[in-house]
Amino acid sequence: MIIQRKKLHTILIPLILFTCIESIGQIKFESDSTSELTYEHIVRKPEFDSIQFVFRFWQSSKHVPGVLLELVLQRDGHWKYRRGYVNTKKGIFIVKQLIVQKFNLDSIWAKLVSVGILQIKDQVNSQWIRETESGKRFPVKPSADIYDRNGDLYILEFISNERIRQINYMDPFVLQKMMLLSRISSEDHDKLIKVIDILNAEFKLTPLFKECLLETFSKPSGTEYIKTKKRDNRF
């Protein structure tokens, strides 16, 4: 039985790796994509000696510098994750892993791919469609200042062998709700909202966002600084 399990494991790992790499191949790493990652000076660039692919999901607001969920596909086919937030005053990343037995990260990534994470356009390039009462659909282009808002900012970063694809969305939930009042919707916003919902459900990012907000307005003592700095684990 143990030998059979080992054989199955030996077969599954290359298959999983191939499936993940195939999905990564769908990512359009554009030539005009940003050369610097979000909070790169704090979170650092991935070291691709042992890493195949990295996905980073950022959420920030006026008062919250940055909450991060990072999924890392290693070259051996295994996934790892990192969850935490940036403390800009101290210049450190505070790791906040969840206390769970094990995540099925292969399944989570497959779920993200199934809702269209790889096809999401940047917000400024997203297409809006208006549907009339008779059911006719036609594209509309909102004014550029619709994205000039003070809400939550979401950033998706896809990183593979020094190639970067970055997608930015400001206040997608509020925008989508507001536009729906005029019978206008966007598939890109729909896809992003599904991605956010999956990540929130799996990794409890909303409580983490609140924790980051509380720490932003707290006054840490010297001993508290030492404790938080020790949490800054690295891959």
C-alpha positions, -999 to +999 in steps of 0.1 A: +000+000+000+028+024+009+046+016-023+015+022-043+010+056-027+046+066-035+041+056-071+008+076-073+026+106-057+055+102-083+029+103-111+008+132-097+035+157-090+047+160-127+010+161-138+001+189-113+032+208-123+024+205-160-012+217-154+000+247-134+027+256-160+001+253-187-022+278-169+008+301-163+015+300-201-019+318-206-006+349-187+002+378-210+034+393-196+032+426-214+063+446-224+049+477-207+042+459-174+058+474-143+094+466-136+090+471-098+068+451-076+045+465-049+066+472-018+095+454-034+120+471-010+102+453+019+087+421+005+116+415-020+116+398-054+112+361-056+144+340-060+137+319-091+164+293-084+138+271-067+106+290-077+086+285-109+058+311-104+045+336-079+011+352-076+007+381-052-026+396-042-025+430-025-053+450-008-047+485+005-066+517+013-059+552+024-052+540+060-039+504+053-006+502+035-009+467+022-023+433+030-006+405+010-016+370+000+012+352-019+010+319-036+044+303-047+047+274-071+081+257-065+100+239-092+093+206-075+056+211-081+046+220-045+028+252-036+035+274-006+016+305+006+024+336+027-001+358+043+005+391+062+008+428+059+033+456+055+042+480+083+057+510+065+067+528+097+090+499+106+098+489+071+090+453+077+065+426+065+046+409+093+037+373+085+003+361+097-001+325+086-034+307+094-035+279+119-048+251+098-036+216+091-031+219+054-043+240+024-050+223-009-033+251-028-034+232-061-072+232-058-073+269-048-052+279-078-074+258-101-105+275-087-090+309-094-082+299-130-117+286-134-132+320-126-110+337-151-081+352-131-057+348-161-080+368-184-086+399-163-076+431-180-063+461-161-091+483-149-085+512-173-088+487-202-118+468-188-149+468-210-183+479-198-215+466-214-249+481-212-280+460-216-312+476-226-347+465-213-352+447-246-320+426-241-297+444-265-261+447-254-236+473-265-203+486-252-200+519-233-170+538-222-172+556-188-152+588-183-117+582-171-123+600-137-146+572-127-115+553-115-102+583-095-115+572-062-105+569-025-117+533-019-099+500-016-071+493-041-065+457-053-034+447-071-027+413-088+009+405-096+019+375-117+057+368-116+076+342-136+114+342-144+117+380-140+086+386-161+059+406-144+022+412-151+005+437-128-033+445-127-047+474-106-084+479-096-098+507-075-130+501-056-144+473-079-173+464-056-186+499-053-181+506-090-198+474-101-228+481-079-231+517-090-229+508-127-255+480-124-280+507-114-277+519-150-278+483-164-240+484-171-217+456-161-181+445-167-169+409-171-134+419-158-149+434-127-171+403-122-140+380-125-120+401-101-148+401-075-150+363-078-112+361-072-114+384-042-143+363-028-124+331-032-092+344-015-112+360+013-130+327+019-099+306+018-074+329+036-096+351+058-082+383+044-109+406+057-100+400+094-063+405+084-072+438+068-089+449+100-059+438+121-036+458+098-058+489+102-057+486+140-019+483+140-016+513+118-033+535+144-017+518+174+014+531+193+038+501+195+062+498+224+098+488+221+091+451+231+062+450+206+086+460+178+110+432+186+081+406+186+067+418+153+101+418+137+107+382+145+075+373+126+091+385+094+098+350+081+111+345+046+109+317+021 
